């Protein structure tokens, strides 16, 4: 039986993640000091080191949160690509600052590679957009759909007057629909 994380632990991690997001607006990850991070989060350094080894571990935890959300969303709505995109856009909108930082490659330029390497993405594209006659065509299809959708979401999340997650999901589906 999985043990549920203590609320205090959850809150402390949330405070640290929010503080890192705030600092990353003006500093790059290499210049983030643990002292400043702990001051912003109002958390003791000892507490920080109880959960993370450094600022990179904290960033990796934040990225993993996003990847885990993506994977669980795809699994939950496997047959409904509109709902997948809509739910992911809602998540990004509710975590707007971090979403902007991560998609603009300001924080971790390798994150898109980690994202695109998720096997469930490939499975979802092939399931929802049909199989192609050979592996080469499937690879082109996957890249066309994933990179195109990613770039549109990058543009969308950076807008001040964004379309709703529902509208952007419908637009993406119309753009990538293969008949």
N, C-alpha and C positions, 0 to 999 in steps of 0.2 A: 504494500500500500504506500503510495507516494505521500510524503509528509508535506503539508502545506506550509509555505514560507510565512514566518512571523510578520505581522503587519508593520512592526517597527523596522524590520530588515527591508521590507518592500519600500517603506517611506524613505529610509536612508538612501537606498539605491536610487529612488526617484529623484531625491534632492541632488544627489551627485550627478545624475544624468542631466538634469535641468541646468545645473551650474556649468557643466562642461559645454552644453549647447550654447549657453549665454557667452561663455568665454570664447568659444570658437567663432563667434561673429566678428571678433577683432584680432584674435591671435590664431596662429596655426598650431597644430597639435604638438609640434616640436618645442614650442615656447610656453606651453601650459605648465604652470608650476603646481605641484600638489598642495602647497601652502595656500595659494590663491584659490584653487578649486575647493579646498576644505573651508576656507573663509566664506566663500560665496554660498556654499551649501550649508553653512553653520554646522559642520561636522568635524569632529576631532580627527587628526591625522591617523591616529591609531585605528580608529573606526574605518577610515578609508582603506588602510592596508589590511584590514581584516577581510575585505571583499575583493580588492584589486591590488595588483602589483605596481601599476603605474597608470598614467593617463591613456596609454594605448590599450590596456586591458579593459578599461572603462568604455572606450570607444568601440572596441570589439564586442563588448556586451550589448551596447546600443544597436550596433549593426546586426548582431544575432537576433535581437528582439524583432527587428524589421523582417529579417529573413524567415524567422519562425512564424511570424504573422502571415507573411506571403504564402508559405507552404501550407499552413493550416487553412487559409482562405481558399486556396486552389483545391485542397482536398474537400472542403465543406461544400463548395459550389462547382464541383468538377464539370457538370453538364451545362453550366450557365456562365459563359464568358463575360457577359454584361455585368452580372453580379460580382464576379471576381474583380474586374477593373473598378467598378463602383466602390466596392468595399476597400480595396487598396487605396484608392483616391481619398476616401473618407479618412482612412488611417493617416495618410500623408497630410491631409488638411488639419487633422487634430494634433499632429506633431509637426506643424508647419516649419518652424525654424530648423529643426533637425532635418526634415525632409529636404529643405532647400540646400542646406549645407552638404548633405550626402549626394544629392543628384547633380550638384554643380561641381563635383570633384574638388571642392575646397578642403575637404577633410581627408578623405582616403581615395586617391585616384584608382585604386584597385577594386573598390567596392563593386562597380558595375560588372567586373569579371566574376566576382564571387556570386553576384546575383544571377547572371546569365548561365552560370555553371550548375544551377539548381536543376536537377534532372526532371523534377516535376513540371518545370516550365516547358521543357521540350515535349513531355508527354501530353500536357494540356494543349499545346499548339497543334500537335499531330492529331489529337482526338477531336478538337473543335474545328480544325480547318482542313481536314482530310489528309490522306496520305498521298505522297507523291510517288511517281513510278520508280525512282531510284534514290539511293542515299545522297547523291549530290544535290538533287532537286529538293530533298527534304532539308538538307543543311541550308540551302538558299532560302527556303520558305521560313524556316525557324529564325534565321537572322533577319529576314525582311520584317517579320511580324514583331519579334522581340525588340530589335534595335529601333524600329520605327515607333512602336508604342512607347518605348522608354524616352525617346527624344520628345515626343508629343507631351508626355507627362512632365518632362523637364520644363518645357515651355509653359505648360499649364500651371505648374506649382510656383513658377517665378512671376506670374502675373498678379497684379494687385486686385484687379477685377476679374476673378476667375469664374469660369462656368462652374455649375454645380458638379459634384462627382457623377451624378446620373447623366448629365449632359455630355461630359467628357467621355464617359463609358460608351454612350450611344454613338458619339462621333468616331471613336476609335474602332468600334465594331463595324461601322459603315465603311471606314477607310480600309480595313484589313479583310473585309469579307471576300472570300475567294469562291467564285461559283464556277 
